[in-house]
């Protein structure tokens, strides 16, 4: 399918909904199955990371982190990585889950948590529950790298032995943009 030519400044979605055309350039669209509240959180983090890219042009370390944050948000939104309209591979789902976890955790204060089910909802509607075991496995890997802490009832627990409802809290190794660019 060909995209329609657009005058400068116009934004249009292709008829198949997979791409948006901005100023005549085609970009992958956000996965439309992501629930609105979660999409808003991911987009807010994407915008913060983009501001970080602009703000840290003179600091190579902070600039690299800001770019990693942009990448995470875009993968979580389905704008990068495996196309959201194709059947995902296990590796593609795991990569998107990891990016979504990091992006959602960056939006939280250090003492606040996210629910693994929110990450599963980002990965796929309407069968998001099918992704919970994968999200928990990715969470265990991120806990081992200290990117997150797994909690139950506000108390840190071993992610390998925890059963029932768990939450993820930002860990000491989670990279967060310097204040002022979040």
C-alpha positions as CSV (number, residue, x, y, z in Angstrom):
1,X,0.0,0.0,0.0
2,X,1.3,3.4,-0.9
3,X,1.2,6.3,1.6
4,X,-0.5,9.5,0.4
5,X,1.8,12.5,-0.2
6,X,1.2,15.1,2.5
7,X,2.1,18.7,2.7
8,X,4.7,19.7,5.3
9,X,3.4,19.6,8.9
10,X,0.5,17.2,8.3
11,X,0.2,13.9,10.2
12,X,-1.8,11.1,8.8
13,X,-2.2,7.4,9.6
14,X,-1.9,5.0,6.7
15,X,-5.1,3.1,5.9
16,X,-3.9,-0.1,7.5
17,X,-3.1,1.8,10.7
18,X,0.5,0.5,10.9
19,X,2.2,3.7,10.1
20,X,1.9,7.5,10.6
21,X,3.2,9.9,8.0
22,X,4.7,13.1,9.3
23,X,6.0,15.7,6.9
24,X,6.0,13.0,4.1
25,X,8.0,10.5,6.2
26,X,6.6,7.2,7.3
27,X,7.0,6.1,10.9
28,X,5.7,3.0,12.7
29,X,2.5,3.7,14.6
30,X,2.0,2.9,18.3
31,X,0.4,-0.4,19.0
32,X,-3.3,0.4,19.2
33,X,-4.0,-2.5,21.7
34,X,-2.1,-0.8,24.5
35,X,-4.7,0.5,27.1
36,X,-5.0,4.3,27.1
37,X,-3.7,4.8,30.6
38,X,-0.6,2.7,30.0
39,X,0.0,4.3,26.6
40,X,-0.2,7.7,28.2
41,X,2.5,6.7,30.8
42,X,4.7,5.3,28.1
43,X,4.3,8.4,25.9
44,X,5.1,10.7,28.8
45,X,8.3,8.9,29.4
46,X,9.1,9.0,25.7
47,X,8.7,12.8,25.7
48,X,10.8,13.1,28.9
49,X,13.5,11.1,27.3
50,X,13.4,13.2,24.1
51,X,13.7,16.3,26.3
52,X,16.7,14.6,27.9
53,X,18.3,14.1,24.5
54,X,18.0,17.8,23.8
55,X,19.1,18.8,27.3
56,X,22.2,16.6,27.5
57,X,23.9,17.3,24.1
58,X,27.1,18.4,26.0
59,X,27.2,15.3,28.4
60,X,28.0,12.1,26.4
61,X,27.0,9.8,29.3
62,X,23.7,11.5,30.0
63,X,23.0,11.7,26.3
64,X,23.6,8.0,25.9
65,X,21.2,7.3,28.8
66,X,18.6,9.6,27.3
67,X,18.8,7.7,24.0
68,X,18.5,4.4,25.8
69,X,15.3,5.7,27.5
70,X,13.9,6.8,24.1
71,X,14.7,3.3,22.8
72,X,12.9,1.6,25.7
73,X,9.8,3.8,25.4
74,X,9.6,3.3,21.6
75,X,10.0,-0.5,22.0
76,X,7.4,-0.6,24.7
77,X,5.0,1.4,22.5
78,X,5.6,-1.0,19.6
79,X,7.2,1.7,17.5
80,X,10.5,-0.2,17.3
81,X,11.4,-3.9,17.7
82,X,9.2,-6.5,16.1
83,X,6.1,-5.1,14.3
84,X,3.1,-5.3,16.6
85,X,0.8,-6.5,13.8
86,X,2.9,-9.7,13.3
87,X,3.0,-12.8,15.4
88,X,5.7,-12.0,18.0
89,X,8.6,-14.3,18.8
90,X,9.4,-15.2,22.4
91,X,12.6,-13.1,22.2
92,X,10.7,-10.1,20.8
93,X,8.1,-10.3,23.6
94,X,10.8,-10.6,26.2
95,X,12.6,-7.6,24.8
96,X,9.4,-5.5,24.7
97,X,8.5,-6.6,28.3
98,X,11.9,-5.6,29.5
99,X,11.6,-2.2,27.8
100,X,8.1,-1.7,29.1
101,X,9.2,-2.6,32.7
102,X,12.1,-0.1,32.6
103,X,10.0,2.6,31.1
104,X,7.1,2.2,33.6
105,X,9.6,2.0,36.5
106,X,11.2,5.3,35.4
107,X,7.9,7.0,35.8
108,X,7.7,5.9,39.4
109,X,9.2,7.4,42.6
110,X,11.7,5.0,44.2
111,X,9.2,3.8,46.7
112,X,6.4,3.2,44.2
113,X,5.6,0.0,42.2
114,X,4.2,-1.3,39.0
115,X,2.1,-4.4,38.5
116,X,3.4,-7.2,36.2
117,X,-0.1,-7.4,34.7
118,X,0.3,-3.8,33.4
119,X,3.3,-5.0,31.4
120,X,1.4,-8.0,30.2
121,X,-1.4,-5.7,29.0
122,X,1.1,-3.6,27.0
123,X,2.3,-6.8,25.3
124,X,-1.0,-7.9,24.0
125,X,-4.7,-7.5,24.2
126,X,-7.1,-9.3,24.7
127,X,-5.0,-12.3,25.8
128,X,-2.7,-10.4,28.1
129,X,-2.9,-13.1,30.8
130,X,-1.0,-15.4,28.4
131,X,2.0,-13.2,28.9
132,X,2.2,-13.1,32.7
133,X,4.6,-16.0,33.0
134,X,7.0,-14.3,30.5
135,X,6.7,-11.0,32.4
136,X,7.5,-12.7,35.7
137,X,10.5,-14.4,34.1
138,X,11.8,-11.1,32.6
139,X,11.2,-9.6,36.1
140,X,13.3,-12.3,37.7
141,X,16.1,-11.5,35.2
142,X,15.9,-7.8,35.9
143,X,15.9,-8.5,39.7
144,X,19.1,-10.5,39.3
145,X,20.6,-7.4,37.6
146,X,19.2,-5.2,40.4
147,X,17.2,-3.1,37.9
148,X,14.1,-3.9,40.0
149,X,13.1,-5.3,43.3
150,X,10.2,-7.8,43.5
151,X,7.8,-7.0,46.4
152,X,4.8,-8.5,48.1
153,X,2.8,-6.4,50.5
154,X,5.6,-3.7,50.3
155,X,8.3,-6.1,51.4
156,X,11.1,-7.3,49.1
157,X,10.8,-11.0,48.3
158,X,12.8,-13.6,46.4
159,X,11.5,-13.5,42.8
160,X,12.2,-17.2,42.4
161,X,10.1,-18.4,45.4
162,X,7.4,-15.7,45.5
163,X,3.9,-17.0,44.6
164,X,0.7,-15.0,44.2
165,X,0.5,-11.3,43.5
166,X,3.8,-9.4,43.2
167,X,4.9,-5.9,42.3
168,X,8.0,-4.4,40.9
169,X,9.8,-1.4,42.5
170,X,12.7,0.5,40.9
171,X,16.0,-1.1,41.9
172,X,19.4,0.5,42.5
173,X,20.7,-0.4,39.0
174,X,17.7,1.2,37.1
175,X,19.1,4.0,35.0
176,X,17.1,7.2,35.4
177,X,17.7,10.5,33.6
178,X,19.1,13.3,35.7
179,X,16.5,15.5,37.4
180,X,15.2,18.2,35.1
181,X,14.9,15.8,32.1
182,X,12.5,13.2,33.6
